[in-house]
Amino acid sequence: MENKIESDNQVKITYRPGENPEKDAWHTAFFIENHMDYFAYPDHVASPEQLTFMIYTENDERYYPCSDKMFEAIISKNNSAFLQKKYKEVLQRIAELIDSQIEDKRDKSFLEALIKIKFLHETRDEMMIPSRVEKRLLKIYLDRTLIDDPFLCKKAIRNNRVNKAICSEAFKKAINQMDNIAILEPPATLAGIKEFIEHVEIKRLLSLSVEKSLWESDESKIYNEVDFHKLFNRQMIGNGVKPMLDFLGIESKQLHLKEEQAKKILWLADESGEIIVDLAIIKYLAKLGHKIIIAFKEGPHYTKVDFFDVQADEILSKELEGAFFIKEKNIGKNELVQILRSDKNIIAISDGTRENFNPLLTSKVFSRIFREVDGIISRGHDQKRRIFENHFQFTRDIFNISRGPDGSILISYKPKHPSVIKFSHSDLEKKAKIIIDQMEEAKKKGMTVIFYSGIIGSIPGKIQMAKKIMSVFIDFLKDQFAMTFIINPSEYFEIGMDADDLMYMWEIVQTSGYIDIWRFQSYDDIVNAFQAMGKKVPPEWVGKDATYSTGCTKEMKIALDVQKKHPEMQIIGPSVEKFMRRNEYCMIKG
């Protein structure tokens, strides 16, 4: 059955997969048509495992990157007027882009006709999310015109406007001026006064962060101190005001945050121009002791600031001098942990997309950082709509700063799902130490230590069976071998752990030097396990072995490195060449 629950003007779709084959097919067609189905587009769409780093879903529900109202309109086919209005807005934006940038009449007519043909084709069945239609049409425009970024100059102008405004004497005097009302009850100490002044500064910067006139016009050229003070007096509203100020430690009574109070924050950048004020806020937060990872768009998306801008735009590159840039799309958890533990308090990354916010298409490094941070700060109405106007909950607290009614600062807050459990790096290191101590104790008793690597999550929907296969076979080995201590990784899983947690913990164990035999799952192991269970090997398991698993492929690399340091360690299982072929295949796909 499919039920609707209306709350806070949202429509929550509570359909659960598996209840109705036709409904399942219709939902799957929606994801395929929007190029968001992992099984149809594994090279581009985040795997279900990667998505769990960011989204907490229940009952096998699938995440969609749009509002509940939009999804309900598409799936139920009951609000065509709403959809058509959104589609027409998309077409209008592309038409305006063509009209403003293409001068040749023939080229303009050709592009207008081509875009209209594709638009009618994509919207005919009303199954496409409007933003996905827009992305395809914009790509056609870029491909046909060979224009790398239609808004490159406009974005530079916006950044320049804001930079001049905050570098002006009027702004410097205004932000450094303390009015009588603000300090009616001054702190009793010099340190307290200094902290109070800094907190006044950050609240003033938050006021500027929603003032569009700073980047959309030249109005700020004539601003004096009084004009800036009027902007500073904005009201802060929304359910996120107190939670965000508490999260950032801005209401703290200390001048500098204690180490345990310092947060790792993922900042989702939005508009060019606006980003200049954001960077002033980010630098203040870094000075407090926080570590901020700024996520930019992968490439051009109207006037949104992208990863190319921050390296090519003179103003942005200067503002980000000293920041650490992660340019790789996929780095391992261990490498990421080292970067986050470094003394670099401002880090820049690409989110891997050219969309407002779409976790289904984000890069692996973005999703890993998402789960490693303590909270997310998103910017602007576009991101707010994507994150807050649906029922999905995330693995981290999310705040949004955008312009509210009457020019107020609207701070919204979406808490993480209450069932989310976060394992800190120190938690995982302690768990690894316990296992290492057990290995060491076994060695002292003269036992042979065996580590077993096998498929767990590589066959979708078969995790429980994968664990059972591993446990049954290891029980078989224990019956065959005397004086052995065999590590079964599937036994150490705890609720809240994901693949990254496990890989981080196991690498510490695997490089300890206590492993005598590292055994990788072979197809014969799988056959023996099913025979022990009295079952035939199901089709999805036929021919499978550890080389089918990306995780095991990574572990083989670790095993080879460990063997160089400890030549006495034996590696048993599929040939190394077979693992390397699998790795090359994955590299080609990626």
C-alpha positions, 0 to 999 in steps of 0.5 A: 500500500502507499499512504500519504501523511501530510505534515508541515505542508509536506507530503510524505510517501510511505510506500515500502518496496516489496509490497507491490511489484507494479509499484516497485517497477514504477518507482524503479522507472522513475529512478532510471529515467532520472539517471539516479539508479545505481544498478543502471548507472553504477559509474555515476550514481552513489552505491547504496552503501555510499548513500548510507554515509549521508542519508538514514532511510528505513524499510528499504526506502529510496532517497530522492533529491527533490521535495516530497511535493514534487515526488508525490506529483510525479509518482501519483500523476495527480498534480500536472499543473504544478509540474508543468509550471516548474518545467516551464520555469526551467525552459524559460531560464534556458531560453533567457540564457540563449537570448542573452548570449547568442548573437548569431540569428541562425545559431540562436534559432537552431539552439532554441529549436533544439532545446524545445525538441529535447524539452518536449521529449523529456517532459512528455511523460512527466516523470522527470524531476524539473532540475534533472531536465534543466541539467540536461538542457544546460548540458546541451547548451554548453556542448553545442556552444562550446562555452565552458562557463556562461556565467564566468564573468558575471561571477567574477563581477559579483565576487569583486563587488562584495570584496570591494564592499568589505574592504571599504573604509565605511565597512571597516569602521562600521564593523569595528564600531561598538554602539551603546545598546550592544554593550549595556552589560559589558563582561567583567574581564578583558578576555570576556570583552574581547570574546564579546566583541568577536561574537558581535562581529560574527553576528554582523557577518551573518547579517551580511551573508543574506544581503543580495544587494552586495553582489547583485548590484553596485548599490554598496559602492555608496554605502556609508557606516550608517548603511552597514549598521542598518544591515547589521541590525537584522533579526535572526529567526528560525528553529536553528538560531540557538542550536547553530550558535550553540553548535558553533560555540558562539554563545560560549563563555570562553575566549577559545574553545576547548579541543573537545568543543571544536567541531568539524564542519562541512560548509555547502557553498552556494552563490558567487559573491555571497561566498566572499562573506561566507569566507569571512565567517569561515575564517572567524570559525577557524580562528575559534578552533573549528575545522571547516571543509568547504564544498563547491560545485564540480562545474558550472551551474548558473551563478553558483560558485564552483571548484574551478572558480576558487582556483582561477578567480583572483579574489577567491584564490587569494581568500583561500590562500593557505587552505588545503585543496582535496582534488581527488574524487575518491580518497580512503578513510585513513588518508582522509583522517590524516588530513582532518587531523592536520593543522589545516583548519580550512579545506576545499573540495568539490561535491562532484555535482553540478546540482544544488544538492544531490547526494545520489551523484556526489563524489566519494570524498564528499560522502566520506567527509559528510559522515566524518564531520560533526555538522553541516551548514548549507547556504541559500534557498535552493539547498534549503528546498532540497534538504528541508522540504522532504521527510528524509533525515540525514546522518548529521545535523544540518543547518541552513542560512538563508534570507528570511521574510523582511530581510531577516536571517533565517536559520533552519535546523534539521537534526540527524536521525535519532538512531544514527550512531557515530564511531569516533576514530579513537573508538575504532582504534580502541576496538582494533587494540582489543582485537590485536591484544587477543591476537597477541595472546593467541600467539603467546599460546603457540596458536596460528593466527588466521585472518579471513577476508571475504565478500560482505556487501558486494552483492546487493541485498545479500549481506546477511547471507554473505555473513552466514557463508563466512561464519559457516566456512570459518566454523568448518576451518575451526573443526579442521585445524587445531591451535588456530585463532581465526578472525571472522570480520563479520562477527565484529560488526556493531550497529552504526558501523559502516564499511569505512568504519570497518576498513579503518579498524581492520587496517589497524589490525591487519598491519599489526604484524600478528597475522600468520595466514591471511586467507581470502575467500575462494569460490570453493570456500563458498561452495563448501559453505553451501554444502555445509548448509545443505543448499545448492549455490544460488545463481548470484553466488556462482563463480564469486570469490574475494576478487569480486569485492572492492573491499577485498581488493583493497585488503589484498594490497594491504596484505602484500604490503604487510608481507613485505615487512613480514615475509613469513606471513602466508597469503592464501586464496585467489591469485594476486593477478586476479585481484589486480585485473579486478582493480584495473576493471574498477579503475576503467569504470571509474 
